[in-house]
Amino acid sequence: MSLGAHFRELRNRLTISVLAVLVGAVVGWIFYDPVIDFISAPVEAVRDSEGDRIVSLNFAGVTDAFAMQVKVALFVGIALASPVWIWQIWAFLLPGLTRPEKRIALSYFFVSIPLFFAGASLAGFTFPRLYAILLEFAPDGFSNIQNASAYLTLVLYFCLAFGLAFLLPVVLIALNQIGILPAPLMLKGWRLTLFGILVFSAFMTPDPSAVSMLLMAAPVFALYWCAVAFAFALDRRRAKKDPDRYAGLSPDEATPLS
């Protein structure tokens, strides 16, 4: 393809992605009330449990309520259209790949999306407990009136962090496939990996009881072991396909020139 044809192809892919996001945003706009009720449920739960403290979301300006609805609609649109726009990215790159590379790329595509959504779903399950813990740091008699836009950003950041954490096995297997991270090295570093997962989980879920931390760390660590097992399988497959021609040589035997 010529350079102009590549740009036209990119334009078409971007147009399809934007249209899919806009269609999803229309759905998010229509169902804004149930979506915002779900997002603000942790605030209402804390408010109902602590009758002596004012806990609420606040719009600082006249246009903030409208901006909030637009943000929620766009977020829903991006989430609903994620299979479409992610696929458009892959479809733009796939013609430049060989047949084995296409198979690998498609496998990553079909594995990454459910893993990310699984992590985001777990975030939705643990966020109410985290929110209640964070509000306990406020002194008695103080109100907690938060900016609604900042609260929405916190929720999205939390879901994004969980979703990215669940992509750890995909990253590890990718590093193994390109030869940077062999399976024995992955197995040898399991203690360091566990420590890193626990630190990341503790930072994301500052729960004194450690329940939220374990809820996040346990599945991520389990996925790490799945990645290790898969990496060993890939190493064995590569060893059978391309055996070491120097393995049978004695220490005093010269290696072949070609």
Secondary structure as GFF3:
##gff-version 3
##sequence-region A 1 258
A	DSSP	alpha_helix	3	30	.	.	.	ID=ss1
A	DSSP	alpha_helix	32	39	.	.	.	ID=ss2
A	DSSP	alpha_helix	41	49	.	.	.	ID=ss3
A	DSSP	beta_strand	55	58	.	.	.	ID=ss4
A	DSSP	alpha_helix	64	80	.	.	.	ID=ss5
A	DSSP	alpha_helix	82	93	.	.	.	ID=ss6
A	DSSP	three_ten_helix	94	96	.	.	.	ID=ss7
A	DSSP	alpha_helix	99	135	.	.	.	ID=ss8
A	DSSP	beta_strand	144	147	.	.	.	ID=ss9
A	DSSP	alpha_helix	148	165	.	.	.	ID=ss10
A	DSSP	alpha_helix	168	177	.	.	.	ID=ss11
A	DSSP	alpha_helix	183	188	.	.	.	ID=ss12
A	DSSP	alpha_helix	190	204	.	.	.	ID=ss13
A	DSSP	alpha_helix	211	241	.	.	.	ID=ss14
###
